[in-house]
């Protein structure tokens, strides 16, 4: 596939790395020559220095025969105009744009063929807000991902000493939960993936990914770690787009406080939030945190644009007694450095956004892609089409499907039913199949499994 990416920042650069490893023809456009040179030193792609909304720049990038344009610059206006130019002059089939401002997102009529012809809108702030909201539903979860309209969920937890299943084989799940279907999709032990089979023994500190119907998630979690009380009191640092959206979304369910450094922004927050307590101050101020009873806070979410402020305020909050801390970190190198120590969950907006983008890039009928383990693995939801004559999966049992190395089928969603992928389950047309791919070099092989012959269409 020939793909043009506008913007060589953290999202655009990470996306280019992901897609170039899958034999795509990638061209990246940016106004910063140094940034492009650094990217080209790491991966084999074409780069062009220029403004991506200019027709001659897009033409030089090969827009005449490009399959897709992905506009992820820091400017909403540049992204929107680039999609308009790609549609009007080059008839680019698929146009994806990152839009950050609510002022645009609220005007849905803007994004139609007669206005700005954008096929897919990506809002990083909304993606991260949804991600945090799911984590808050399940205390103790490291990652919560929805599939098939949330009928099934993939959850990552850290197995703790004292968990009922710790020290036992995976097979024991059936004895502990005889009336609940679930499947362990993957285990990461000391940073390395372990293929889970029935005789695999779960150890303390293992990162365990399991899949189950949404209504069974909490019960399965209690088998791997001590049950935790629900969250009630949440403190947010940073009243920017993400902090504001999160407070607006959650203030009717939780007791919310938000700390904002800018007086002007704090005034805006106080006028637009109904139940959230808005505090003007610095989140690294020990006295402020103590005065606001940080020791009684269930979740401390540091969501400013400054990684250092987020990390330092989170460490301080944890030391002062906050139960859980979630920290927004933009620099990828920092994520692995801090998560798992005093910081419970490091949130990477780039990885969350890339998962949304990859959903629209994958071949075959792929409807969901989630990046796992900071991009080391992927969870994919694909729909099976056709019949046994033209499909590589329909009409076959799970054990007869030739899966690429490092790939497992976790579950099948059939209508409202969530079916665990035991070896004798037969795949039917229109099944939603949830796969876990540890070795991303085989993503293209997974996509080919779900492509059917042209005769089907």
C-alpha positions as CSV (number, residue, x, y, z in Angstrom):
1,X,0.0,0.0,0.0
2,X,1.3,3.5,-0.9
3,X,0.8,5.8,2.1
4,X,1.6,9.5,2.6
5,X,2.0,10.6,6.2
6,X,2.0,14.4,7.0
7,X,3.9,15.1,10.2
8,X,7.1,13.5,11.5
9,X,6.4,14.1,15.1
10,X,5.9,11.3,17.7
11,X,2.6,10.0,16.2
12,X,3.7,10.3,12.5
13,X,7.2,8.9,13.2
14,X,5.9,6.0,15.2
15,X,3.3,5.3,12.6
16,X,5.9,5.3,9.8
17,X,8.0,2.8,11.8
18,X,5.0,0.5,12.3
19,X,3.9,0.6,8.6
20,X,7.3,0.5,7.0
21,X,8.0,-2.8,8.8
22,X,5.0,-4.3,7.0
23,X,6.2,-3.7,3.4
24,X,4.3,-0.6,2.7
25,X,5.6,2.3,0.5
26,X,5.8,5.2,3.0
27,X,6.5,8.9,2.3
28,X,6.6,11.3,5.2
29,X,6.2,15.1,4.8
30,X,7.3,17.7,7.4
31,X,8.6,21.2,7.5
32,X,11.5,20.2,9.8
33,X,14.4,18.8,7.8
34,X,16.3,17.7,10.9
35,X,13.4,15.6,12.2
36,X,13.0,13.9,8.8
37,X,16.7,13.1,8.6
38,X,16.6,11.5,12.0
39,X,13.6,9.4,11.0
40,X,15.2,8.4,7.7
41,X,18.3,7.3,9.6
42,X,16.1,4.8,11.5
43,X,13.8,3.4,8.8
44,X,13.9,3.0,5.0
45,X,11.3,5.6,3.8
46,X,11.1,8.5,1.5
47,X,10.9,12.0,3.1
48,X,10.0,15.4,1.7
49,X,10.6,18.8,3.3
50,X,7.6,21.1,2.8
51,X,4.1,22.0,3.9
52,X,1.8,19.0,3.4
53,X,-1.2,21.1,2.4
54,X,0.5,22.5,-0.7
55,X,-0.5,20.8,-3.9
56,X,3.0,20.6,-5.4
57,X,4.4,19.0,-2.2
58,X,1.7,16.3,-2.2
59,X,2.4,15.8,-5.9
60,X,6.1,15.3,-5.2
61,X,5.2,12.8,-2.6
62,X,3.3,10.7,-5.1
63,X,-0.3,11.7,-4.3
64,X,-1.3,10.9,-7.9
65,X,-1.4,7.2,-7.1
66,X,-1.3,7.1,-3.3
67,X,-3.8,4.8,-1.6
68,X,-4.0,6.7,1.6
69,X,-3.2,10.1,3.2
70,X,-2.7,10.3,7.0
71,X,-2.5,13.9,8.2
72,X,-1.1,14.0,11.8
73,X,0.7,17.4,12.0
74,X,0.2,19.6,15.0
75,X,-2.0,21.9,13.0
76,X,-5.7,20.9,12.6
77,X,-6.0,23.4,9.7
78,X,-3.0,21.9,7.8
79,X,-4.5,18.5,8.2
80,X,-7.9,19.5,7.0
81,X,-6.7,21.4,4.0
82,X,-4.3,18.6,3.0
83,X,-7.3,16.2,2.9
84,X,-9.3,18.7,0.8
85,X,-6.4,19.0,-1.7
86,X,-5.8,15.3,-1.8
87,X,-9.5,14.7,-2.6
88,X,-10.0,17.6,-5.1
89,X,-6.7,17.2,-7.1
90,X,-5.7,13.6,-6.6
91,X,-8.8,11.7,-5.7
92,X,-6.9,9.9,-2.9
93,X,-9.2,7.0,-1.9
94,X,-8.7,7.2,1.9
95,X,-8.0,10.4,3.9
96,X,-7.4,10.2,7.7
97,X,-6.9,13.4,9.7
98,X,-6.0,14.1,13.3
99,X,-8.3,16.9,14.7
100,X,-7.6,18.1,18.2
101,X,-9.8,21.2,18.7
102,X,-13.3,20.7,20.0
103,X,-14.3,23.8,18.1
104,X,-14.0,21.7,14.9
105,X,-15.1,18.3,16.3
106,X,-18.4,19.7,17.4
107,X,-19.3,20.7,13.8
108,X,-19.8,17.3,12.3
109,X,-21.2,18.8,9.1
110,X,-17.7,20.1,8.3
111,X,-16.4,16.7,7.5
112,X,-18.3,15.7,4.4
113,X,-17.4,15.5,0.8
114,X,-18.9,18.9,0.0
115,X,-16.9,20.5,2.8
116,X,-13.7,18.9,4.1
117,X,-13.8,15.3,2.7
118,X,-12.1,13.4,5.5
119,X,-12.9,9.7,5.7
120,X,-11.7,9.1,9.3
121,X,-11.3,11.6,12.1
122,X,-8.8,10.8,14.9
123,X,-9.0,12.8,18.2
124,X,-6.0,11.8,20.4
125,X,-7.6,13.6,23.4
126,X,-10.8,11.6,23.1
127,X,-8.9,8.3,22.6
128,X,-6.9,8.9,25.8
129,X,-10.1,10.0,27.7
130,X,-11.8,6.8,26.7
131,X,-8.8,4.7,27.6
132,X,-8.5,6.2,31.1
133,X,-12.3,5.8,31.7
134,X,-12.1,2.1,31.0
135,X,-9.1,1.7,33.4
136,X,-11.1,3.4,36.2
137,X,-13.9,0.8,35.7
138,X,-11.6,-2.0,36.7
139,X,-9.3,-1.1,39.7
140,X,-6.0,-3.0,39.3
141,X,-6.1,-3.2,35.5
142,X,-3.1,-2.1,33.4
143,X,-4.9,-2.0,30.1
144,X,-8.6,-2.5,29.1
145,X,-9.5,-2.9,25.5
146,X,-13.0,-3.2,23.9
147,X,-13.9,-5.5,21.1
148,X,-17.2,-6.1,19.2
149,X,-18.8,-3.0,20.7
150,X,-17.5,-3.9,24.2
151,X,-19.2,-7.3,24.3
152,X,-15.7,-8.8,24.8
153,X,-12.8,-7.1,26.6
154,X,-9.1,-7.8,26.7
155,X,-7.6,-6.9,30.1
156,X,-4.0,-6.8,31.3
157,X,-3.3,-7.3,35.0
158,X,-0.1,-7.8,37.0
159,X,-0.3,-11.1,38.9
160,X,0.3,-10.5,42.6
161,X,1.4,-12.7,45.5
162,X,-1.8,-13.9,47.1
163,X,-3.8,-14.2,43.9
164,X,-5.7,-17.4,43.8
165,X,-4.2,-18.6,40.5
166,X,-0.6,-17.5,41.2
167,X,1.6,-20.6,41.4
168,X,-1.0,-22.7,39.5
169,X,-1.4,-23.8,35.9
170,X,-3.7,-21.9,33.6
171,X,-5.9,-25.0,33.4
172,X,-7.0,-24.3,37.0
173,X,-9.1,-21.3,35.8
174,X,-11.8,-23.8,34.8
175,X,-11.9,-25.2,38.3
176,X,-11.9,-21.8,40.0
177,X,-14.5,-20.3,37.6
178,X,-16.6,-23.3,36.3
179,X,-19.4,-21.1,34.9
180,X,-17.3,-18.4,33.3
181,X,-15.6,-18.6,29.9
182,X,-12.3,-16.8,29.7
183,X,-8.9,-17.3,28.0
184,X,-5.4,-16.2,28.8
185,X,-4.2,-14.7,25.5
186,X,-0.6,-13.9,26.5
187,X,1.8,-13.6,29.4
188,X,4.8,-11.3,29.6
189,X,7.4,-12.4,32.1
190,X,10.3,-10.1,32.8
191,X,9.5,-8.3,29.6
192,X,9.4,-11.4,27.4
193,X,6.4,-13.0,25.8
194,X,5.4,-16.5,26.9
195,X,3.0,-18.5,24.8
196,X,0.2,-19.5,27.3
197,X,-0.8,-23.2,27.2
198,X,-2.8,-25.1,29.7
199,X,0.2,-26.3,31.7
200,X,1.8,-22.8,32.0
201,X,2.2,-21.8,35.6
202,X,1.4,-18.2,36.4
203,X,4.1,-16.5,38.5
204,X,3.9,-13.4,40.7
205,X,4.7,-10.2,38.7
206,X,3.6,-11.8,35.4
207,X,1.7,-9.4,33.1
208,X,-1.3,-11.5,32.1
209,X,-3.6,-10.6,29.2
210,X,-6.9,-12.4,29.4
211,X,-10.1,-12.1,27.4
212,X,-13.7,-12.6,28.5
213,X,-17.2,-11.3,28.1
214,X,-17.5,-7.8,29.7
215,X,-19.7,-9.0,32.5
216,X,-17.1,-11.5,33.7
217,X,-14.0,-9.3,33.7
218,X,-14.1,-8.4,37.4
219,X,-14.5,-12.1,38.6
220,X,-11.5,-13.2,36.5
221,X,-9.4,-10.4,37.8
222,X,-9.9,-11.5,41.4
223,X,-8.3,-14.9,40.5
224,X,-5.0,-13.1,39.6
225,X,-4.7,-10.5,42.2
226,X,-6.4,-9.3,45.4
227,X,-9.7,-7.6,44.8
228,X,-9.5,-3.8,45.1
229,X,-12.2,-1.4,46.2
230,X,-13.8,0.7,43.6
231,X,-12.4,4.2,42.9
232,X,-14.3,7.2,44.4
233,X,-11.9,10.1,44.6
234,X,-9.9,11.2,41.6
235,X,-7.4,14.1,41.3
236,X,-6.4,15.4,37.8
237,X,-3.4,17.5,37.1
238,X,-3.6,19.7,34.0
239,X,-6.8,21.2,32.7
240,X,-5.9,21.1,29.0
241,X,-8.0,19.2,26.4
242,X,-7.5,15.8,28.0
243,X,-7.8,16.8,31.6
244,X,-11.0,18.9,30.9
245,X,-12.6,16.1,28.8
246,X,-11.9,13.5,31.5
247,X,-13.3,15.7,34.3
248,X,-16.4,16.5,32.1
249,X,-16.9,12.7,31.4
250,X,-16.4,11.5,35.0
251,X,-17.6,14.3,37.3
252,X,-21.1,12.7,37.8
253,X,-19.6,9.3,38.8
254,X,-16.6,10.3,41.0
255,X,-15.5,13.0,43.4
256,X,-13.3,15.0,41.1
257,X,-10.6,17.6,41.7
258,X,-8.4,19.2,39.0
259,X,-5.2,21.2,39.6
260,X,-4.5,23.9,36.9
261,X,-1.4,26.2,36.9
262,X,-2.9,28.8,34.5
263,X,-5.3,31.3,36.2
264,X,-7.1,31.9,32.9
265,X,-7.6,28.2,32.2
266,X,-8.6,27.6,35.8
267,X,-11.3,30.2,35.4
268,X,-12.5,28.5,32.2
269,X,-12.7,25.1,34.0
270,X,-14.6,26.5,36.9
271,X,-17.2,28.0,34.6
272,X,-17.6,24.8,32.4
273,X,-17.4,22.0,34.9
274,X,-20.4,21.4,37.1
275,X,-19.2,19.2,40.1
276,X,-15.4,19.2,39.8
277,X,-13.4,21.2,42.3
278,X,-10.9,23.4,40.4
279,X,-7.7,24.3,42.2
280,X,-5.3,27.0,41.0
281,X,-1.7,25.9,41.8
282,X,1.3,23.8,41.0
283,X,0.9,20.0,41.3
284,X,4.5,19.6,42.5
285,X,3.7,21.7,45.6
286,X,3.8,19.3,48.5
287,X,1.7,21.6,50.7
288,X,-1.1,21.9,48.1
289,X,-1.3,18.2,47.8
290,X,-1.3,17.6,51.5
291,X,-4.0,20.4,52.0
292,X,-6.2,18.6,49.5
293,X,-5.9,15.2,51.3
294,X,-3.8,13.5,48.7
295,X,-3.5,10.5,51.1
296,X,-7.3,9.8,50.6
297,X,-7.1,10.1,46.8
298,X,-7.8,6.8,44.9
299,X,-6.4,7.9,41.6
300,X,-4.0,10.7,40.7
301,X,-3.9,11.4,37.0
302,X,-1.1,13.7,35.8
303,X,-2.2,14.9,32.3
304,X,-0.2,18.1,31.5
305,X,1.8,18.6,28.3
306,X,5.0,18.4,30.3
307,X,6.4,14.9,30.9
308,X,8.7,16.1,33.7
309,X,5.9,17.8,35.6
310,X,3.7,14.7,35.2
311,X,6.4,12.3,36.4
312,X,7.5,14.4,39.4
313,X,4.0,15.3,40.5
314,X,3.1,11.6,40.3
315,X,6.1,10.4,42.3
316,X,5.3,13.1,44.9
317,X,1.6,12.1,45.1
318,X,2.5,8.4,45.4
319,X,5.0,9.2,48.2
320,X,2.3,11.2,50.0
321,X,-0.1,8.3,49.9
322,X,-2.2,8.4,46.7
323,X,-3.5,4.9,46.1
324,X,-2.8,4.8,42.3
325,X,-1.1,7.2,39.9
326,X,-1.6,7.4,36.2
327,X,0.9,9.5,34.2
328,X,0.7,10.9,30.7
329,X,4.1,10.5,29.0
330,X,4.8,11.7,25.5
331,X,8.4,10.6,25.2
332,X,8.4,6.9,24.4
333,X,11.8,6.4,26.1
334,X,10.3,7.5,29.4
335,X,7.4,5.0,29.4
336,X,9.3,1.8,30.1
337,X,11.6,3.7,32.4
338,X,8.9,4.7,34.9
339,X,6.0,2.2,34.6
340,X,6.0,-0.6,37.2
341,X,7.9,1.4,39.9
342,X,6.1,4.1,41.9
343,X,4.1,5.0,38.8
344,X,1.4,2.4,38.4
345,X,0.3,3.2,34.8
346,X,2.2,5.2,32.2
347,X,-0.2,6.5,29.5
348,X,1.2,7.0,26.0
349,X,-1.1,9.1,23.8
350,X,1.0,8.1,20.8
351,X,0.4,4.4,21.2
352,X,-3.3,4.9,21.9
353,X,-3.6,7.0,18.8
354,X,-1.6,4.7,16.6
355,X,-3.9,1.8,17.5
356,X,-6.8,3.8,16.1
357,X,-4.9,4.7,13.0
358,X,-3.8,1.1,12.3
359,X,-7.5,0.0,12.3
360,X,-8.0,1.9,9.1
361,X,-4.7,0.8,7.5
362,X,-5.0,-3.0,7.9
363,X,-6.0,-5.1,4.9
364,X,-8.9,-7.5,5.2
365,X,-11.9,-6.6,7.2
366,X,-10.1,-5.5,10.3
367,X,-12.3,-3.4,12.6
368,X,-10.1,-2.9,15.7
369,X,-6.4,-2.7,16.3
370,X,-4.9,-2.1,19.7
371,X,-1.2,-1.6,20.4
372,X,0.0,-3.6,23.4
373,X,3.1,-3.5,25.5
374,X,4.1,-0.1,24.2
375,X,3.9,-1.3,20.6
376,X,5.6,-4.7,21.1
377,X,2.4,-6.6,20.3
378,X,-1.1,-6.1,18.8
379,X,-4.6,-7.2,19.5
380,X,-6.7,-7.4,16.3
381,X,-10.4,-7.8,15.7
382,X,-11.2,-9.1,12.3
383,X,-14.5,-10.2,10.7
384,X,-14.6,-13.5,8.8
385,X,-16.3,-13.4,5.4
386,X,-17.2,-15.8,2.6
387,X,-17.4,-19.6,2.8
388,X,-15.0,-22.5,3.1
389,X,-14.2,-22.3,-0.6
390,X,-12.9,-18.8,-0.7
391,X,-11.9,-18.1,2.9
392,X,-8.9,-19.4,4.9
393,X,-10.9,-19.3,8.2
394,X,-14.6,-19.8,7.5
395,X,-15.8,-23.4,8.0
396,X,-12.5,-24.4,9.7
397,X,-11.9,-25.3,13.4
398,X,-9.5,-23.1,15.3
399,X,-6.9,-25.9,15.4
400,X,-7.1,-26.2,11.6
401,X,-6.4,-22.5,10.9
402,X,-2.8,-22.0,9.9
403,X,-1.9,-19.1,12.2
404,X,1.4,-17.3,11.8
405,X,4.1,-17.8,14.5
406,X,3.4,-15.8,17.7
407,X,-0.3,-15.5,16.9
408,X,-3.2,-16.9,19.0
409,X,-7.0,-16.6,18.6
410,X,-8.4,-15.5,21.9
411,X,-12.2,-15.4,21.3
412,X,-14.9,-15.3,18.8
413,X,-17.9,-13.0,19.1
414,X,-21.0,-14.3,17.3
415,X,-23.9,-12.0,17.5
416,X,-24.3,-11.3,21.2
417,X,-22.4,-14.5,22.2
418,X,-18.8,-14.5,23.3
419,X,-17.1,-17.8,22.6
420,X,-13.7,-18.7,23.9
421,X,-11.4,-20.1,21.1
422,X,-11.1,-23.7,22.0
423,X,-9.5,-25.9,19.4
424,X,-12.8,-27.5,18.1
425,X,-14.7,-24.2,17.6
426,X,-15.7,-23.8,14.0
427,X,-15.5,-20.3,12.5
428,X,-18.6,-19.1,10.8
429,X,-19.2,-16.2,8.3
430,X,-19.6,-12.8,10.1
431,X,-17.8,-14.0,13.2
432,X,-15.7,-11.3,14.9
433,X,-12.4,-13.0,15.7
434,X,-10.0,-11.5,18.3
435,X,-6.4,-12.3,17.8
436,X,-3.3,-11.6,19.8
437,X,-0.1,-11.1,17.7
438,X,3.2,-11.1,19.6
439,X,5.5,-11.1,16.6
440,X,4.5,-8.1,14.6
441,X,6.6,-9.2,11.6
442,X,3.7,-11.5,10.8
443,X,0.9,-8.9,10.8
444,X,0.6,-9.1,7.0
445,X,0.2,-12.9,7.2
446,X,-2.7,-12.3,9.7
447,X,-4.3,-9.8,7.3
448,X,-4.1,-12.3,4.5
449,X,-6.1,-14.8,6.5
450,X,-9.1,-12.5,6.4
451,X,-8.9,-11.6,2.8
452,X,-11.4,-13.4,0.5
453,X,-11.3,-13.9,-3.3
454,X,-12.6,-11.1,-5.6
455,X,-15.5,-13.4,-6.5
456,X,-17.0,-12.8,-3.1
457,X,-17.6,-9.2,-3.8
